[in-house]
Amino acid sequence: MQRELVGYPLSPAVRGKLVAAGFQTAEDVLEVKPSELSKEVGISKEEALETLQILRRECLTNKPRCAGTSVANEKCTALELLEQEHTQGFIITFCSALDNILGGGIPLMKTTEVCGVPGVGKTQLCMQLAVDVQIPECFGGVAGEAVFIDTEGSFMVDRVVSLATACIQHLHLIAGTHTEEEHQKALKDFTLENILSHIYYFRCHDYTELLAQVYLLPDFLSDHPKVQLVIIDGIAFPFRHDLEDLSLRTRLLNGLAQQMISLANNHRLAVILTNQMTTKIDKNQALLVPALGESWGHAATIRLIFHWEQKQSHEGGGGTLCSQRSLKEEEIRTKGKV
């Protein structure tokens, strides 16, 4: 027997929008994907996902629940996790090879580590993402803000200005192919001044300042809820030069990693960590591997390793990108300009 939406523990505002959009029963709503429901009803993707999860859970249990009952602590299914993945969104990088590997871009609610030798483009990618995270939703972006924590002093505002200007010009070209007023209206606020004012920069000179800043981030994010990207450019630098106690370093790094994972999940944002490479001697040969040891290698959900095809970048060699996901022991390689 089909049950009307009034019998489900939905908020009055969401229930009213569902009814106004023509949905009468739970079965009508469950036939729609979260992204489609968001557009059709006029609610956020998060509200659409929560609505579908509540309705599906109620239908499975077939037990009416009063509207004030909390479902936050109940178990979820693999299907609900998949739907959550689909509603997360991505931060595009404007590098087709990298976006393809990552399934659309840097994923929200995950930590991504970018490793590579000096000069390969780690900071360049971070500055690009600090701009890209602000792209309006109608252009495929997430319309967020960025926090940039710099441990090496590599942040160059002049380069960010160039990247932001190029991004604005690119979106204007895209808007020229669309007739919707939504695109033109979004571009009015997507200006160079607004982009720069929504990149929050912090300079940390040692591991003490870095740890303090990371543990203060929850309060900062509560005051700036639109932040959807946190970047730590140079995670290894403070720990490689200022800390000789390896066991203490490991404990501090593990705590920092857990804090970043918690931030990504609780605030639905992406975390980017850049890491240097170090030399490892293995069977009479020297190998370049990410710094901070093997235990740190499991901290991030995704690990990207950039390196040059040629010994020197000016010889014209393309960059090679290696992606490693710690949850799946797989290695994906692709060639492209990075």
N, C-alpha and C positions, 0 to 999 in steps of 0.2 A: 504494500500500500504506500502510495506516494505521500510524503509529508510536506506541508507548506513551510516556507522559510521562517514564519513567525514562531515555529516551535523549536528553533535552534538558538543556541547561546551566541548570537551575533550582536555586534553593537548596533544600536538603532540607526546610526548614520549609514553604515554599510548595508544593513538590511533595506533601508529606504532606497538606496541607490540601485540595489539589485532588483527590487520590485519595479522601480521606475524604468529600468532597462528591459523589463519584460520577463524576468526570471520569477517563477512562482514556486517551484519545488527544488529540493536539493539535487534531484536527478538532473534538472535542467542546468544547474551550475556545474556539476561534476563532469559534464561532457565538454567543458571548455578548459583550455590550457591557462595557466596563471597569467602569461603575458597577454593572451587574448582577452581574458576577463578584466585585466587592468585597463586596457584600452576601451573596451566596450562599456564598462560600468563607470569609468572615471575615478578609479582609486589607484593607489600606488601598487607596485608589484609585491611589496611585502604584505600589504593588506589583502591582496588577492590570494597570495600563497597561504596566509593564515586562515582566510575564509575557507579555502578548499580543504585544508587540513582539519579544521573543526567539523565541517560537514561530513568528510569521509570518516572521521573517527566516530561521529554520532551515528552514522549509517551502519558502521561495522558493529558497534555495541548495541544499537537499536534501543538505547535507553535515553529517554529525554533527560536533559540536564538544565538546571536553571541558568539564567543568563549570567549570574555572577560567579559561576564555578570556574576555577582556574584549570587550564589544561597544560600549563607550562611544564609541569614535572612528569607528565605521562610519557611513556615510550613512544618513539616514532618508527615508522616503517622505512624500508629501503626506497619505496616509491616516493615517500615524502622527502627523503634526502635528495632524490633525483630531481624532484620539482624545485627544491631549494637551490640546487645547482643551476637550474635553468633560469632562475630569477635573480641570480647574483649579479650578472653583468660583468663586463670586461673593460679594462682600460686599453685602448688600442695604442700601438707603438709606432704606426706608420712604417714598419718594416714587415713586409708581407711574409718573409720566411719565418720570422719570430712569431708573428700573429698566428700563422698556420700551425706551428708547433704547439702553441699554447691553447689552441682551439678558439681563437678569437681575440686574444690579448692577455694582459696581466689580470688574473682572476681576483675578484674581491673575496674577502674572508679567507685568504690564504697568504702564506709567507713565501716569498720568492727570493732566492739568493742568486746574485749575479757575480760570477767569478771571472778573473782574467788578469793578464799581465798589465803593467802600466801602459796607458796610451791606447788600449784596445777599444775603449768607448763606454766604459761602465758609467762614469759620471755624465757623459753625454746622454746616455739612455735615461738616467734618472732625471735630468733636467727636462728632457723631452716629455717624460711621463708626468712631471709636475705641471706641465702645460696641458697635456692631453686629458688629464683627469677632469679638467674644467669644461671640456667640450659639451655643449648642450645635448640633452637626451634626443631631441628630434634629429640630430646628426649622428646618432649611434653612440653618444658618450654617456657619462654618468653624472655630469653637472655637479662635480664635487670640488673640494679644495685639497691642498697638499701641505704636509709638514715635511720639511727638509732638514735633517740633522747631519751636519757636516763635521767630520772628525779630522780631515786632512787639509781643509782650506781650499778645496778644489772647485767650489761653487763659483761660477762666473756669471754675474748678472747680465753682462753685455751679451753673452751667448744665449741666455734665457730670452732676452729681448728679441734676438734674431729668430729663435725658434717660435716664440709667440707670434711674431709678425708673420712668419711663413704660415703658421697654422690658421691665423685669421684670414689671410689671403686665400688659402685652400678652401676654407668653409664658405667664403663668398663665392668662389667658383661653383661649389656644389649647390649653394642656394640659388644660383642663376639658372639651374636646370629644374628647379621646383617652383610651382606657382602658389604653394601654400603660404599663408601669412605667418604661420608658426615659425618658419625658418628665418624670415626677415626680422621678426620680432626678437628671436633669440640672439641674433647677431648684434642687435643694438646694445646688449649688455656684455657681449663677448668682445671686450676691447682690451688693448694692451694694459691700460691702467688697472682694470679689474683683474686681469690675469695675474699681474705682479702683486697686487694687494691680497690675493688669496693663496700665495705661496708663503707659508710661515717658516722662516729660516732660524735655525739655532746652531751656534758654533760651539762645539765641545772640544776642549783642549786635552783632556785626559780621561781615563776610564771612570774616575769619580764623577766628573761632570756628565759623562754619557749616561751612567747608571741613574744619576739623579734626574736627568731630563726624561729618561724612559719611564721611570716610576712616577713622574709628575704628569705624564701624558693623559691618563684617564681624566683628570680634572680639566685639562686643557680641551680635550675632545668633548667633554660635557658642555663646555662653553662655546665650542665651535662644532656643532653637530653635522655640518656639511662636509667635514674632512673625510675623504674616502681613500686617501693615500698617505702612508707614513714611510719616509725614506731615511735609512741610515747609510750614508755614503762613507764607507771605510770602517766596517765593523771590527776589523782585525787590528787596525793601526794603534789604538790606545793600549790594547792588551799585549801587543808584541814588544812594546818599547818601555812600558812603565810597570810591568808586573813580572817578577821573577819566580814567584811561587806558582808552579804549574797546577797544583791541586786547587789552590784558591782561584786561579784563572778559570779552571774548568767549572767550578761551582758558580762563579759569577756569570759566566757565559750561559750556563744552563738556566740560571734564573732569568737572565735577559731574554733568552729564547722563549721561555714559558710566558713571560710578560708580553712579548710581541704576538705570540699565538693567541693569548687571551684578548688583546686589543683587537686583533683581526676578527675574532668571533663575536665579541660583545658589541663592537661598534660597526660591524659589517664593512670593513675597509680592507684594502690591500696593503701589505707590508713588503717593502723592497729593501734588501740588505746587500751591499756590495762587499766583496772579499778579494783579497790579493791572492797571488799564487806563491807557493814556496817549492823548494827543490827537495825531492825525496829520493834517496839512494835505494835502488831495488835491483838485486841480482846484477851487480856491477854496471848498472846504468842509472843515469839521472833522469828523473821524471818530474814534470811540473804538476803539482797537485794543489787544490785549494788549501789555504792556510787554516790554522786553528785545530787541526787534527781530525781524526775519524769520528769522534763523538759529536763534534759540531756538524758534521756532514748530514746528520739525521735531524737537525733542528728545523730546517725549512721544508715546506711541502714540495717545492720545485727548486731545482738547482740548474742554473744556466751557466755554461762555461764558454767564454769567448776566447779565441786565439787566432793568430794569423796563419794563413796558409804558407806564406813566405816568412823568412826570418825577420824581414823588415817590412813595415807597412808601405813604405814609399816605393817598393819594387812592383807594386801593382797587384799583389795577391789579394783575393777576396777573403773575407772573414769566414771562419768556420764556427758553427754554433752547435754546442752539445747540450742537450737538455736532459736532466735527471730528475725523476720524481721519487722522493723517498718512500712514498706509500706503495709504489710499484717499482720493482727492480727492473727497470727498462731503460734503455739508452737510445735516444733518437738523435740522429745526426742529419744535418742538412747544410747545404752550402748556399751562401747568399751574402750580399753586401750588408755588413752590420757595422 
